[in-house]
Amino acid sequence: MKEKLYNIPVNDAVNAGTECPLCFIERQIEQDMMDFVLGSGSSYMESDVREQTDKAGFCRAHFKKMYDYGNTLGNAWIMKTHMKRVNDALSKAFDGYRTTPNGIISGFKKNGGQNVNSITKWVEESECSCYICSGFKDHYDRYLKTFFDMYEKDADFKDRLLKGKGFCLPHFSDLLKYAGEHIPEGRQKAFADDMIPVMKERMEKLYGDVSWLVEKFDYRNKDADWGDSKEALQNCMQKLKGGFPADPVYKAKK
């Protein structure tokens, strides 16, 4: 199958030989978005971009990554205008939370048997919003479509998957869900039949690796070969939950 421009990142991810090609893609998308938000292009100075970041905000994980990225001025510009928007919105939520003369809190409303007040409602809604998470999701959905297009049409791509290490469990779940929603039923089963044995074999291999890592701390095994156990911890962590636990902090390019 002739390689197309949009196939290149998926091919690169599979060729990288990590525990999960989709984690590889996820990391690249996130780093590209960090560079866009805070990098040398200074998109944070563009009013239309900052309007979007002000509105969406950022989740806890991406605030931490933005802080670690290292652009203090860029972060401060983003934070200044985002805080202004937050304060304006919170002011309305604060005003909606009042105690009446008879002691009844007017800001509370029953919702499914639980008390929900104006402040809690606003905070819970804002917790679900993140500019980088939303941008990643848009890219990720397109990559899933590309992945299955290549899986169905490119025999070499499929062969590399079958010889690979499978996926982390969260991304494998995403693939099965996407297949269930977007490709015909027969091909859903074919994908599962292809990849479940790969997943089972790799999970057993990782269990063996981390078990041997434990045994290597026994003085009787100090001279024995490490095998693949030196990276067993990060490989198991990635396989179970995704991401790259051993990655250094991603920082602005100097």
C-alpha positions, 0 to 999 in steps of 0.5 A: 500500500502506497504511503500517504501523508496521513499514514506516516504517523501511524506507520512511525508509531507501529515501527517504534516498537513500544508497548503501544503505538497509540501511546506513541501517537498520543505523546506526539499529539500532546507535545505538538499541542504544548509547542503550539500553546506555549512554544516559540510561535507565541500563539498565546499572544494571538487573541483568537487562540487565547479566546479558546484557551480562556474558554476551555481552560486546562485540566490538572494534568496539563496545567502541570505539564504546562508549568514543567514546559518552562515558558513562564511568560506564556503561561502567565499570559494564558493564566491572566486572561483565563483567571479573568474569565473564571472570576467573572463566571465564579462571581455569578456562581457565588451570587447564586449561593446565598442563605435566606433569612430562614436559613434555607440555602437558595443555591441548592437544588435537588439533582438525582437525589443529591444536593447540587449548588451553583458553585459545585455545578460550575466547578464540576463543569469546568473540571471536564474542560481542557483545551489540550484534551479536546484538541487531542481528542479531535486528532485521536479520532482521525488517527483511529479511522486511519488505523483501521483503514490501514489495517484493512487495506495494508497487508504489511501494516497488519503483519507488523501489528501481529508481530508487535507488542499489542497495545496498552489496555485503555487504547486496546479498549478504544480500538475495540469500541471504535471497531464496534461502531465504525467497521462491519461486524465481520471485520470487528471479529477479525480484528479481535481474533487477530489482536487478542492472542498478541495481547495475551502473549505480551501480558504473559511476557510482561508478567514474566519480566517483572517476576524476574526483576523481583528475583534479580534482587535475590543475591543468588541471582546477582550474576544472572542475565537481566533479560528484559526485566530492566524495563519491566516496571515502565513496560507493565505500567504503560501496558496497564494504564498507557503513557510513558512512565519513564519519559523525562519532563517535556520542556520548551525547545531552546 
